[in-house]
């Protein structure tokens, strides 16, 4: 089963490929989506990653609070949109 994770405090210069490379250390990444501002096209500093449930659990435990390109990541299970 797939788990979707919220990844916050991403460096504005990070690409989806950078995030995929980071998370692929913990298993196969099914998708990466960085959220961009519609008006400026600049990253909003967060995104979403989908992985298998067991790999996602390990990635969340390891990467939450870890440094990535000088910023402290916030990684947790994504909540459904309201």
Backbone torsions as a table, in degrees:
resi	resn	phi	psi	omega
1	UNK	NA	145.9	-177.0
2	UNK	-92.9	142.1	176.6
3	UNK	-120.7	135.1	178.3
4	UNK	-100.1	130.0	-178.8
5	UNK	-115.5	144.0	171.9
6	UNK	-88.9	133.9	177.8
7	UNK	-124.4	109.1	-176.7
8	UNK	-109.4	164.8	179.3
9	UNK	64.9	34.1	176.0
10	UNK	-71.5	144.0	172.9
11	UNK	-60.4	141.4	-177.2
12	UNK	-63.9	-20.0	-179.4
13	UNK	-86.7	-7.0	-176.8
14	UNK	-67.6	141.2	175.2
15	UNK	-105.2	167.1	176.7
16	UNK	-61.3	-33.5	177.8
17	UNK	-65.4	-40.8	177.6
18	UNK	-59.8	-45.3	-178.7
19	UNK	-67.5	-40.6	177.7
20	UNK	-61.5	-43.2	178.1
21	UNK	-60.6	-41.1	179.8
22	UNK	-63.2	-48.1	-176.0
23	UNK	-77.7	-22.4	-178.0
24	UNK	-68.0	-12.8	174.4
25	UNK	-63.9	-19.5	-175.6
26	UNK	-108.2	3.3	178.0
27	UNK	138.1	-176.2	-177.0
28	UNK	-69.5	128.3	178.0
29	UNK	-93.3	124.2	-179.0
30	UNK	-83.8	-36.7	177.0
31	UNK	-160.0	153.8	175.1
32	UNK	-134.6	133.6	178.8
33	UNK	-138.8	110.8	173.6
34	UNK	-90.2	139.0	-178.4
35	UNK	-92.3	129.1	-178.1
36	UNK	-114.1	148.1	175.8
37	UNK	-68.5	132.0	-176.4
38	UNK	-67.6	-34.4	-176.6
39	UNK	-80.9	-43.3	-174.7
40	UNK	-97.4	-21.3	-176.7
41	UNK	77.9	3.2	-179.2
42	UNK	-85.6	147.2	177.3
43	UNK	-58.2	142.5	176.6
44	UNK	-90.5	0.5	174.5
45	UNK	87.6	14.4	175.3
46	UNK	-150.0	165.8	179.6
47	UNK	-167.0	-168.5	-176.7
48	UNK	-135.5	143.0	178.8
49	UNK	-129.5	137.3	176.0
50	UNK	-115.4	131.8	178.6
51	UNK	-145.4	171.4	173.7
52	UNK	-62.8	153.8	-173.9
53	UNK	-56.6	-46.4	-177.1
54	UNK	-68.1	-38.8	177.9
55	UNK	-69.5	-36.9	179.1
56	UNK	-64.2	-39.4	179.9
57	UNK	-60.4	-45.9	179.3
58	UNK	-64.6	-43.1	180.0
59	UNK	-62.7	-42.6	179.5
60	UNK	-63.1	-45.5	-178.6
61	UNK	-63.7	-37.7	-175.7
62	UNK	-83.6	-43.6	-171.8
63	UNK	-86.7	-23.0	179.3
64	UNK	-63.8	119.9	-178.3
65	UNK	88.2	-3.0	-180.0
66	UNK	-83.5	155.2	178.2
67	UNK	-85.2	138.7	175.6
68	UNK	-141.1	114.1	-178.3
69	UNK	51.5	41.5	174.6
70	UNK	87.0	-0.4	-179.9
71	UNK	-120.7	148.1	-179.8
72	UNK	-87.1	116.7	-177.1
73	UNK	-74.5	149.8	170.0
74	UNK	-118.5	114.8	-176.9
75	UNK	-126.9	121.4	175.5
76	UNK	-153.0	176.1	-179.1
77	UNK	-66.4	133.5	179.6
78	UNK	-70.2	139.6	176.0
79	UNK	-94.2	149.5	178.1
80	UNK	-63.8	146.9	177.0
81	UNK	-65.6	143.1	177.0
82	UNK	-110.1	NA	NA
